Amino acid sequence: MSDEQQTSNASDDLTARWLVFEQVFSQDRYDGGRPPWPSPIAGSVSEPTPGLLEITGSAQPHVVVTAAHATNHERDGAQKVADRGTGGLAVLLAQVTGCTALVAVDTPGDANYDQEHPLKERLAELQPTVVIDLHGMRSRTESDVDLGTGTGPAPSAVVAALAGSGLRVTTNAVFDAMRPTTVTAFAQELGIPALQVEIAAHLRPPSGKATALSGLVTALVAAIEGLASPTPSGLTTVPVKIASGLPTAVVHPDLLSGTNGPVPVTVVADDHATVAWAWSAAADGIPEEARDLSPTQVGVSRRLRAAVSGAMSVSVRVPPITQLRTFSALVDDMPGANEVQVNPEDITPGTYLLVQGGVTAWVHAVPRDHVRPGTVRLAYQLRLLTASDGTPDSALVALVAAEPAVIRHHLPAKRVQQASEAVDRTMERLWRALFRAPEFSARVIQAHAGDDGAPIVTLHQAVFDRIGVESGQQVLVRWGGREVVALAVADHDPPTSGSLTESVRKVQRVNRLWPDLPDGMSPHITVRMSTRLRDQLGAPVATVVTVRRRLRPVLVRNLNSLVVPLASLVLAGAALPDPHWPTLGLGTALMSVFALARLRIPQPRSRARVDENWVEQMPGPVEAHGPGAGRGGEKVGG
């Protein structure tokens, strides 16, 4: 049989299986179809909640394909027809690629419209790394598939694969998935890359032809399989002595694409997954015994060895890594402190981990047409913090599509504590809107001796006025999606740039994998952080964090200072024979407002003001012809 015949038979088989699976949902004219399921997948279907069908993936369970409109459903009490073909397609993709499928059959409401829905609840429980939400749209001349990328992270590999599949693909042209209640927006709010895929009617049953259906299935299968990061299985674990508070792995250089690390990888042993920070065996500071690792070996630190229960064989899942060449930002389009500008064809908008020379930083990728393919524009501060100076050794940076588990592990499980923290975050945002709390990005360096066990960050004296705090007050330190409270103190011994002495390296030990500060780097953009805080954040040794003031203790302290004068005012008013309480109340309120107003950090105006009086005093234009010059000018010519 020829290759063309084999390909044709495979495509026909996929189309036929799609139609078989779709019969489950098309019963009673798509009015809440139910199993029995076809025998090939009957054993893998579960129903975690009534009306929600789930097929747990085998090869890629961390990728979830959803079909919220597989059958007829209700939205705000009105009947909505099914997106025909999406339910059977989700099941087919789960069976072919080994991903997980969630299909709403007769659940109440609309998962893509309601704020709360069983499908969303189950999605949050699964904690996937990628969500692909299937929907149907009417046939359009300009588009076979429209991709809604929402406002958060989107799986760039899926977008690129579909764009290069030969299908007519548009982005955010029909449904952009930016409404906060969509499945895509819900997943992105959890930090999960998600994408809403709208499929035209001519690529879905019953109106789609077999060749069109097979072309769509082939493209989606290739896109999902492209998410399968390098996952070498059966790697032999080799103990490596690395002083690190986080699970750390050393891998063969071929496993990390264009970077020496650190890259967050998932180490799997006996169906138990652990997030670890992987370094290339060629990275500076790696112990000599780990430099000769073969492609079938992986070095594991003591903490990682304990996390995998001493397993002798593991598999390693590496997230997608995109290498880009750095360029400076344009003065008229300056990215924010934690933003990078990318070409829309290289990478989709979202949150990525930037890795360069052993330094990491969470950044938000913003598409810009003026960015050339294969490049990324960074602001001056971020280039300095990561030592991306454009030289051959530092011209390339890696943007890593890290899994959400990187910042989710070790989170408190008690609901009371989570509720308390949610209230605290909400109130902090409210105070921040009233009084402002500007962020400041800084590169983490080793804490002073004696500070490692305390929740202390040491800042340069110049930083305190900028963020509106004094030494000894509380600040919020943020790394990615995690935030800790710390006490900010002034640095009595600001760091110097350049290499540390060998004696200091031997004493600190952790500096074995800690890159030196670049020569000439200003000490005011560094922060000394204790080991305790780095462990709470789950951050590697050299990273970029943001620091801002914590407003609640500032407000409490100032309100306490008002107790005596306000109480005196009230007592004095009460001593009067006929006190006018409205006036006293107004006076008390005004005193409170004026006392707290000084806590607000004013926002400077963003545009220059033109002094018209000064302009009028300038010389007028010089006349090229005529008997004399303009006002204030000289005669030109003879």
C-alpha positions as CSV (number, residue, x, y, z in Angstrom):
1,M,0.0,0.0,0.0
2,S,1.4,3.5,-0.9
3,D,2.0,6.3,1.6
4,E,-0.9,8.3,0.0
5,Q,-3.3,5.4,0.5
6,Q,-2.2,4.9,4.1
7,T,-2.7,8.6,4.8
8,S,-6.2,8.6,3.1
9,N,-7.3,5.5,5.1
10,A,-6.1,7.1,8.4
11,S,-8.0,10.3,7.6
12,D,-11.2,8.4,6.7
13,D,-10.8,6.4,9.9
14,L,-10.6,9.6,12.0
15,T,-13.7,11.0,10.3
16,A,-15.7,7.8,10.8
17,R,-14.8,7.7,14.5
18,W,-15.8,11.3,14.9
19,L,-19.2,10.6,13.5
20,V,-19.7,7.5,15.7
21,F,-18.8,9.5,18.8
22,E,-21.1,12.4,17.8
23,Q,-24.1,10.0,17.7
24,V,-24.0,10.0,21.5
25,F,-24.7,13.7,21.6
26,S,-27.1,14.0,18.6
27,Q,-29.8,11.8,20.2
28,D,-33.2,13.5,20.3
29,R,-31.9,16.3,18.1
30,Y,-29.1,17.2,20.4
31,D,-31.4,17.5,23.4
32,G,-29.2,16.1,26.1
33,G,-27.9,12.9,24.6
34,R,-26.6,10.2,26.9
35,P,-24.4,7.1,26.7
36,P,-24.1,4.1,26.1
37,W,-20.7,4.9,24.7
38,P,-19.0,3.0,21.9
39,S,-17.1,0.0,23.3
40,P,-13.6,1.3,22.4
41,I,-13.8,4.1,25.1
42,A,-16.6,3.0,27.3
43,G,-14.3,2.0,30.1
44,S,-12.5,5.4,30.2
45,V,-15.6,7.7,30.6
46,S,-16.5,9.0,34.0
47,E,-19.2,11.4,35.2
48,P,-17.7,13.5,38.1
49,T,-20.9,15.5,38.4
50,P,-24.3,14.7,36.8
51,G,-24.3,15.7,33.1
52,L,-20.6,16.3,32.9
53,L,-18.7,13.6,31.0
54,E,-15.0,13.3,31.4
55,I,-12.4,11.2,29.6
56,T,-9.1,11.2,31.6
57,G,-6.1,11.5,29.3
58,S,-3.3,8.9,29.2
59,A,-0.4,10.5,27.3
60,Q,-1.2,14.2,28.0
61,P,-3.7,14.4,30.9
62,H,-2.5,18.0,31.6
63,V,-4.1,19.1,28.3
64,V,-7.8,19.5,28.6
65,V,-10.2,19.9,25.6
66,T,-13.7,21.1,26.6
67,A,-17.0,21.2,24.8
68,A,-19.4,23.3,26.7
69,H,-22.1,23.4,24.0
70,A,-22.1,19.8,22.8
71,T,-25.9,19.6,23.3
72,N,-28.8,22.0,23.5
73,H,-28.5,24.2,26.7
74,E,-30.0,27.2,28.4
75,R,-28.7,30.7,28.7
76,D,-30.6,33.1,30.9
77,G,-33.6,30.9,30.6
78,A,-33.6,30.9,26.8
79,Q,-32.9,27.7,24.8
80,K,-29.7,27.7,22.9
81,V,-28.9,25.1,20.2
82,A,-25.9,22.9,20.3
83,D,-22.6,23.5,18.6
84,R,-22.9,20.4,16.6
85,G,-19.8,18.2,16.3
86,T,-17.9,19.7,19.2
87,G,-18.8,16.9,21.7
88,G,-17.7,14.1,19.4
89,L,-14.6,16.0,18.3
90,A,-13.5,16.4,22.0
91,V,-13.9,12.7,22.6
92,L,-12.0,11.9,19.4
93,L,-9.1,14.2,20.3
94,A,-8.9,12.6,23.8
95,Q,-8.7,9.1,22.3
96,V,-6.2,10.0,19.6
97,T,-3.8,12.3,21.5
98,G,-4.3,11.1,25.1
99,C,-5.5,14.4,26.3
100,T,-8.4,14.9,28.8
101,A,-11.9,15.8,27.6
102,L,-14.7,17.5,29.5
103,V,-18.1,17.6,27.7
104,A,-21.2,19.2,29.2
105,V,-24.2,17.1,28.2
106,D,-27.2,18.1,30.3
107,T,-25.6,20.3,33.0
108,P,-27.7,23.3,34.1
109,G,-27.0,26.6,32.4
110,D,-24.2,27.5,30.1
111,A,-20.6,26.9,31.1
112,N,-19.4,29.6,28.7
113,Y,-21.7,32.3,30.1
114,D,-22.5,31.5,33.7
115,Q,-20.2,32.7,36.4
116,E,-20.3,29.3,38.2
117,H,-20.7,26.0,36.4
118,P,-19.8,22.3,37.1
119,L,-17.5,22.3,34.1
120,K,-15.5,25.2,35.5
121,E,-15.4,23.7,39.0
122,R,-14.0,20.4,37.6
123,L,-11.5,22.4,35.4
124,A,-10.2,24.1,38.5
125,E,-9.8,20.8,40.3
126,L,-7.9,19.2,37.4
127,Q,-5.3,22.1,37.3
128,P,-4.4,21.6,33.6
129,T,-1.5,23.2,31.9
130,V,-3.5,24.0,28.7
131,V,-7.2,24.4,27.9
132,I,-8.7,24.2,24.4
133,D,-12.4,25.1,24.4
134,L,-14.2,23.9,21.3
135,H,-17.2,25.9,19.8
136,G,-19.1,26.2,16.6
137,M,-19.8,29.2,14.3
138,R,-21.6,29.6,11.0
139,S,-19.6,29.2,7.8
140,R,-17.7,32.3,6.7
141,T,-15.8,33.0,3.5
142,E,-12.8,34.5,5.3
143,S,-12.4,31.9,8.1
144,D,-12.4,28.2,8.7
145,V,-11.4,28.6,12.3
146,D,-11.4,31.7,14.5
147,L,-9.2,31.7,17.7
148,G,-10.3,33.6,20.7
149,T,-7.2,34.4,22.8
150,G,-8.9,36.2,25.7
151,T,-7.0,38.6,27.8
152,G,-4.6,36.2,29.6
153,P,-2.0,33.6,28.5
154,A,-2.8,31.6,25.4
155,P,-1.0,28.4,24.2
156,S,1.2,29.8,21.5
157,A,2.2,26.4,20.2
158,V,-1.5,25.6,19.4
159,V,-2.0,29.0,17.7
160,A,1.1,28.5,15.6
161,A,0.3,25.0,14.6
162,L,-3.3,25.8,13.5
163,A,-2.0,28.9,11.6
164,G,0.4,26.8,9.6
165,S,-2.0,23.9,9.0
166,G,-3.5,25.2,5.7
167,L,-6.8,26.1,7.3
168,R,-8.0,29.7,7.0
169,V,-7.4,30.9,10.6
170,T,-8.3,34.2,12.0
171,T,-7.7,35.5,15.5
172,N,-10.2,37.4,17.6
173,A,-12.2,38.2,14.5
174,V,-15.5,36.6,15.5
175,F,-15.3,35.6,19.2
176,D,-12.4,36.9,21.2
177,A,-13.3,35.0,24.5
178,M,-12.6,38.2,26.5
179,R,-15.9,38.2,28.4
180,P,-14.9,37.3,32.0
181,T,-17.3,34.4,32.2
182,T,-16.0,32.4,29.2
183,V,-14.3,29.1,29.9
184,T,-11.1,30.5,28.3
185,A,-11.2,33.6,30.6
186,F,-11.9,31.4,33.6
187,A,-8.9,29.3,32.9
188,Q,-6.7,32.3,32.2
189,E,-7.7,33.8,35.5
190,L,-6.2,30.7,37.1
191,G,-3.0,31.3,35.2
192,I,-3.7,28.5,32.7
193,P,-3.0,29.1,29.0
194,A,-6.3,28.7,27.2
195,L,-7.8,29.2,23.8
196,Q,-11.4,29.3,22.4
197,V,-11.5,27.5,19.0
198,E,-14.5,28.5,16.9
199,I,-15.1,26.0,14.1
200,A,-17.1,26.9,11.0
201,A,-20.2,24.8,10.1
202,H,-18.6,23.4,6.9
203,L,-15.9,21.7,9.0
204,R,-18.4,20.0,11.4
205,P,-21.1,17.4,11.0
206,P,-23.7,17.1,9.7
207,S,-22.9,19.6,6.9
208,G,-19.2,19.1,6.6
209,K,-17.7,16.9,4.0
210,A,-15.5,14.0,5.0
211,T,-12.3,15.6,3.5
212,A,-13.0,18.9,5.4
213,L,-13.6,17.0,8.6
214,S,-10.5,15.0,8.3
215,G,-8.4,18.1,7.6
216,L,-9.6,19.8,10.8
217,V,-9.0,16.7,12.9
218,T,-5.5,16.3,11.5
219,A,-4.7,20.0,12.3
220,L,-6.0,19.7,15.9
221,V,-4.2,16.5,16.5
222,A,-1.0,17.9,15.3
223,A,-1.5,21.0,17.4
224,I,-2.1,19.0,20.6
225,E,0.7,16.6,20.0
226,G,3.0,19.6,19.4
227,L,2.3,20.5,23.1
228,A,4.0,17.3,24.1
229,S,7.2,18.7,25.4
230,P,10.4,16.5,25.4
231,T,9.5,13.9,28.0
232,P,12.3,11.4,28.2
233,S,11.1,8.4,30.1
234,G,13.3,5.9,32.0
235,L,16.0,8.4,32.9
236,T,18.3,7.0,35.6
237,T,18.6,9.2,38.6
238,V,22.1,10.2,39.8
239,P,22.5,12.0,43.2
240,V,24.1,15.4,42.8
241,K,25.3,17.6,45.7
242,I,23.7,21.0,45.1
243,A,22.9,23.4,47.9
244,S,19.4,24.5,47.0
245,G,16.2,24.9,49.0
246,L,14.1,23.8,46.0
247,P,14.0,20.5,44.2
248,T,16.8,20.8,41.6
249,A,17.7,18.6,38.6
250,V,20.7,18.5,36.3
251,V,20.0,17.4,32.8
252,H,21.9,16.8,29.5
253,P,22.3,20.0,27.5
254,D,20.3,18.6,24.7
255,L,17.1,18.5,26.8
256,L,17.0,22.3,27.4
257,S,16.5,24.2,24.1
258,G,19.0,27.0,23.9
259,T,19.4,27.8,27.6
260,N,21.4,26.5,30.5
261,G,18.6,27.1,33.0
262,P,17.0,27.3,35.4
263,V,13.9,26.0,33.7
264,P,10.9,24.6,35.7
265,V,10.3,21.0,34.6
266,T,7.9,18.3,35.8
267,V,9.6,15.2,37.1
268,V,7.3,12.1,37.1
269,A,7.9,9.0,39.1
270,D,5.2,6.3,39.6
271,D,2.4,8.6,38.5
272,H,3.6,11.3,41.0
273,A,4.6,14.6,39.5
274,T,7.0,17.1,41.1
275,V,8.1,20.5,39.9
276,A,11.9,20.9,39.9
277,W,14.3,23.5,38.6
278,A,16.4,22.0,35.8
279,W,19.9,23.2,35.0
280,S,22.0,22.1,32.0
281,A,25.1,20.0,32.9
282,A,27.1,22.7,31.0
283,A,25.9,25.6,33.3
284,D,28.4,27.4,35.5
285,G,28.6,26.1,39.0
286,I,27.4,22.6,38.3
287,P,29.4,20.1,40.3
288,E,32.1,18.2,38.3
289,E,30.5,14.8,39.0
290,A,27.4,16.0,37.1
291,R,29.1,17.4,34.0
292,D,29.4,14.1,32.2
293,L,25.7,13.1,32.5
294,S,24.5,11.0,29.5
295,P,21.2,11.7,27.7
296,T,19.7,8.8,29.7
297,Q,20.6,10.2,33.1
298,V,19.3,13.0,35.3
299,G,21.1,14.5,38.3
300,V,18.8,15.0,41.3
301,S,19.4,17.1,44.4
302,R,18.6,15.8,47.9
303,R,15.2,17.5,48.0
304,L,14.2,16.2,44.5
305,R,15.3,12.7,45.5
306,A,13.1,12.9,48.5
307,A,10.2,14.3,46.5
308,V,10.3,11.3,44.1
309,S,10.7,8.9,47.0
310,G,14.1,7.8,45.9
311,A,12.9,6.4,42.5
312,M,15.7,5.1,40.4
313,S,13.9,5.9,37.1
314,V,11.9,9.1,36.2
315,S,10.6,11.0,33.2
316,V,11.1,14.7,32.7
317,R,8.6,17.0,31.0
318,V,10.1,20.2,29.7
319,P,7.8,23.2,28.9
320,P,7.9,24.9,25.5
321,I,10.9,27.2,25.2
322,T,11.2,30.1,22.7
323,Q,14.6,31.7,22.1
324,L,14.6,35.3,21.0
325,R,17.3,38.0,20.4
326,T,17.0,41.0,22.6
327,F,16.7,44.6,21.4
328,S,16.1,47.8,23.2
329,A,12.6,49.3,23.5
330,L,11.4,52.3,21.4
331,V,11.1,55.6,23.3
332,D,7.6,56.2,22.0
333,D,6.4,52.7,22.9
334,M,8.1,51.8,26.2
335,P,7.0,48.5,27.7
336,G,6.0,48.4,31.4
337,A,8.4,47.2,34.1
338,N,7.4,43.6,33.7
339,E,6.5,43.6,30.0
340,V,8.4,42.4,26.9
341,Q,7.3,43.2,23.4
342,V,7.3,40.3,20.9
343,N,6.3,39.7,17.3
344,P,2.7,38.3,17.1
345,E,4.0,35.5,14.9
346,D,6.6,34.3,17.4
347,I,4.5,34.0,20.5
348,T,1.0,34.7,21.8
349,P,0.3,37.2,24.5
350,G,0.5,35.8,28.0
351,T,2.8,35.4,31.0
352,Y,6.1,33.7,30.5
353,L,9.3,33.0,32.6
354,L,12.2,34.9,31.0
355,V,15.5,33.0,31.5
356,Q,18.9,34.5,30.7
357,G,22.3,33.6,32.1
358,G,20.9,31.9,35.2
359,V,18.5,34.9,36.0
360,T,14.7,34.5,35.8
361,A,11.9,37.0,35.7
362,W,8.2,36.7,35.2
363,V,7.1,38.8,32.2
364,H,4.0,39.5,30.2
365,A,4.5,39.2,26.5
366,V,2.8,42.1,24.5
367,P,2.5,41.8,20.7
368,R,3.8,44.6,18.6
369,D,4.0,44.8,14.9
370,H,7.3,46.8,15.0
371,V,9.1,43.9,16.6
372,R,10.9,41.9,14.0
373,P,10.4,38.1,14.0
374,G,12.8,36.2,16.2
375,T,13.4,39.3,18.5
376,V,12.1,40.7,21.7
377,R,12.2,44.3,23.0
378,L,13.1,44.8,26.6
379,A,13.1,48.0,28.7
380,Y,16.5,49.2,30.0
381,Q,15.8,48.1,33.6
382,L,14.9,44.5,32.6
383,R,17.9,44.3,30.3
384,L,20.1,45.4,33.2
385,L,18.5,43.1,35.7
386,T,19.0,40.1,33.5
387,A,22.4,41.2,32.0
388,S,20.9,41.1,28.5
389,D,23.4,43.6,27.1
390,G,23.3,42.4,23.4
391,T,26.8,40.7,23.5
392,P,27.0,37.2,21.9
393,D,26.9,35.6,25.3
394,S,23.7,37.4,26.4
395,A,21.9,38.5,23.3
396,L,19.5,35.6,23.4
397,V,16.8,35.1,26.1
398,A,14.5,32.2,26.5
399,L,10.7,32.7,27.1
400,V,9.4,29.6,28.9
401,A,5.7,28.7,28.9
402,A,5.9,27.4,32.5
403,E,3.2,25.3,34.0
404,P,0.9,26.9,36.7
405,A,2.2,24.3,39.1
406,V,5.4,26.3,39.4
407,I,3.7,28.8,41.7
408,R,0.9,26.6,43.1
409,H,2.8,24.1,45.1
410,H,2.8,24.3,48.9
411,L,-0.2,26.6,49.0
412,P,-2.2,26.5,52.2
413,A,-5.1,24.1,52.0
414,K,-7.2,25.4,54.9
415,R,-10.3,27.1,53.6
416,V,-10.4,29.5,56.6
417,Q,-6.9,30.7,55.9
418,Q,-7.6,31.0,52.2
419,A,-10.7,33.1,52.9
420,S,-8.8,35.4,55.3
421,E,-6.1,35.9,52.7
422,A,-8.7,36.7,50.0
423,V,-10.2,39.4,52.2
424,D,-6.8,40.8,52.9
425,R,-6.0,41.0,49.2
426,T,-9.3,42.6,48.4
427,M,-8.8,45.3,51.1
428,E,-5.2,45.9,50.0
429,R,-6.4,46.5,46.4
430,L,-9.0,48.9,47.7
431,W,-6.4,50.9,49.7
432,R,-4.1,50.7,46.7
433,A,-6.7,52.4,44.5
434,L,-7.1,55.2,47.0
435,F,-3.5,55.8,48.2
436,R,-1.4,54.2,45.4
437,A,1.5,51.7,46.0
438,P,3.9,51.8,43.0
439,E,5.9,48.7,42.3
440,F,9.7,48.5,42.1
441,S,11.5,45.6,40.3
442,A,14.8,44.4,41.8
443,R,17.2,41.5,41.4
444,V,17.5,39.1,44.3
445,I,20.9,38.7,46.0
446,Q,22.1,36.9,49.1
447,A,20.8,38.2,52.4
448,H,23.2,39.4,55.1
449,A,24.4,37.0,57.7
450,G,21.8,36.7,60.5
451,D,18.8,37.6,58.2
452,D,18.2,34.2,56.5
453,G,15.8,33.0,59.1
454,A,13.7,36.2,59.3
455,P,11.0,37.6,56.9
456,I,13.3,40.5,56.0
457,V,14.2,42.2,52.7
458,T,17.1,44.6,52.6
459,L,16.7,47.5,50.2
460,H,18.9,50.4,49.1
461,Q,18.2,53.6,50.9
462,A,17.2,55.3,47.7
463,V,14.3,52.9,47.2
464,F,12.3,53.8,50.3
465,D,11.2,57.3,49.1
466,R,10.3,55.8,45.7
467,I,7.8,53.2,47.1
468,G,6.6,55.4,49.9
469,V,7.8,53.5,53.0
470,E,10.3,53.9,55.8
471,S,12.9,51.5,57.0
472,G,11.2,49.0,59.4
473,Q,7.8,49.1,57.6
474,Q,6.1,46.2,55.8
475,V,6.2,45.6,52.1
476,L,4.7,43.0,49.7
477,V,7.2,41.0,47.7
478,R,5.7,39.4,44.5
479,W,7.2,36.7,42.3
480,G,4.9,35.6,39.6
481,G,1.5,34.8,41.1
482,R,2.8,34.5,44.7
483,E,3.2,37.2,47.2
484,V,4.7,37.4,50.7
485,V,4.8,40.0,53.5
486,A,8.2,41.1,54.6
487,L,9.9,43.7,56.7
488,A,11.9,46.2,54.7
489,V,15.2,47.5,56.2
490,A,17.9,49.7,54.8
491,D,21.0,48.0,53.5
492,H,24.0,49.0,55.7
493,D,26.4,47.4,53.2
494,P,25.2,47.8,49.6
495,P,26.5,45.1,47.2
496,T,29.3,45.6,44.8
497,S,29.2,44.3,41.2
498,G,31.5,41.7,39.8
499,S,32.7,38.3,41.0
500,L,32.6,37.2,44.6
501,T,35.8,35.9,46.2
502,E,36.3,32.2,46.4
503,S,36.2,32.2,50.2
504,V,32.7,33.8,50.1
505,R,31.5,31.3,47.6
506,K,32.6,28.4,49.8
507,V,30.9,29.9,52.9
508,Q,27.6,30.8,51.2
509,R,27.6,27.6,49.1
510,V,24.3,28.6,47.4
511,N,26.3,31.0,45.2
512,R,27.5,28.0,43.3
513,L,24.5,28.5,41.0
514,W,24.1,32.2,41.7
515,P,25.4,34.4,38.8
516,D,27.5,37.4,39.7
517,L,26.2,40.9,39.5
518,P,27.2,42.5,36.2
519,D,30.1,45.0,36.4
520,G,28.8,48.5,37.0
521,M,25.3,47.4,38.1
522,S,23.7,49.9,40.5
523,P,23.0,48.6,44.0
524,H,19.7,50.3,44.2
525,I,18.0,47.7,41.9
526,T,19.0,44.8,44.1
527,V,17.2,43.3,47.0
528,R,18.7,41.1,49.7
529,M,16.1,38.4,50.4
530,S,16.2,35.7,53.1
531,T,16.1,32.0,52.4
532,R,12.8,31.8,54.3
533,L,11.1,34.2,51.9
534,R,12.6,32.6,48.8
535,D,11.3,29.3,50.0
536,Q,7.8,30.7,50.6
537,L,7.8,32.1,47.0
538,G,9.2,29.0,45.5
539,A,11.7,31.1,43.6
540,P,15.1,30.1,42.4
541,V,18.3,31.8,43.7
542,A,18.7,34.6,41.1
543,T,15.4,36.1,40.0
544,V,13.6,39.4,39.6
545,V,10.9,40.3,42.1
546,T,8.6,43.3,42.6
547,V,8.4,45.2,45.9
548,R,5.6,47.6,46.9
549,R,4.4,49.0,50.3
550,R,1.8,47.2,52.3
551,L,-0.9,49.7,53.1
552,R,-2.9,48.2,55.9
553,P,-0.3,48.7,58.7
554,V,0.4,52.2,57.4
555,L,-3.3,53.1,57.7
556,V,-3.6,51.5,61.1
557,R,-0.6,53.4,62.4
558,N,-1.9,56.8,61.1
559,L,-5.4,56.1,62.4
560,N,-3.9,55.3,65.8
561,S,-2.2,58.7,65.8
562,L,-5.7,60.3,65.3
563,V,-7.2,58.8,68.4
564,V,-6.1,61.4,70.8
565,P,-7.0,64.6,68.8
566,L,-10.3,63.2,67.6
567,A,-11.2,62.0,71.1
568,S,-10.3,65.4,72.5
569,L,-12.5,67.1,69.9
570,V,-15.5,64.9,70.8
571,L,-15.0,65.3,74.5
572,A,-14.7,69.0,74.2
573,G,-17.8,69.2,72.2
574,A,-19.7,67.0,74.6
575,A,-18.7,69.4,77.5
576,L,-20.6,72.2,75.8
577,P,-24.0,73.0,77.1
578,D,-25.6,72.5,73.7
579,P,-23.2,70.7,71.4
580,H,-23.8,70.8,67.7
581,W,-23.1,67.2,66.8
582,P,-23.3,67.6,63.0
583,T,-20.6,70.2,63.1
584,L,-18.5,68.0,65.4
585,G,-19.0,65.1,63.1
586,L,-18.0,67.1,60.0
587,G,-14.9,68.4,61.8
588,T,-13.9,64.9,62.8
589,A,-14.3,63.6,59.2
590,L,-12.3,66.5,57.8
591,M,-9.5,65.9,60.3
592,S,-9.4,62.2,59.3
593,V,-9.4,63.0,55.6
594,F,-6.6,65.6,55.8
595,A,-4.5,63.3,58.1
596,L,-4.8,60.4,55.7
597,A,-4.4,62.5,52.5
598,R,-0.6,62.7,53.1
599,L,-0.4,59.0,52.6
600,R,-1.4,59.2,49.0
601,I,1.4,59.2,46.5
602,P,0.5,61.7,43.8
603,Q,0.6,60.8,40.2
604,P,2.7,63.4,38.2
605,R,1.2,64.7,35.0
606,S,2.3,62.7,32.0
607,R,2.6,65.5,29.4
608,A,4.8,68.5,29.2
609,R,3.2,71.9,29.6
610,V,3.9,74.6,27.0
611,D,4.5,78.2,28.4
612,E,2.8,80.3,25.7
613,N,4.2,83.5,27.1
614,W,7.7,82.2,26.7
615,V,6.9,81.1,23.2
616,E,5.7,84.5,22.2
617,Q,9.0,86.0,23.1
618,M,10.9,83.8,20.6
619,P,12.1,85.4,17.3
620,G,9.7,85.2,14.4
621,P,10.5,83.4,11.2
622,V,13.3,84.8,9.0
623,E,12.0,86.1,5.7
624,A,13.9,84.7,2.8
625,H,13.0,87.7,0.6
626,G,12.2,91.2,1.5
627,P,13.8,94.3,2.8
628,G,14.2,93.1,6.4
629,A,14.1,90.2,8.8
630,G,11.3,89.0,11.0
631,R,10.9,90.2,14.5
632,G,14.0,89.6,16.5
633,G,15.9,88.1,13.6
634,E,18.7,89.2,11.3
635,K,18.6,90.1,7.6
636,V,19.8,87.2,5.5
637,G,21.6,87.8,2.2
638,G,23.1,90.9,0.6
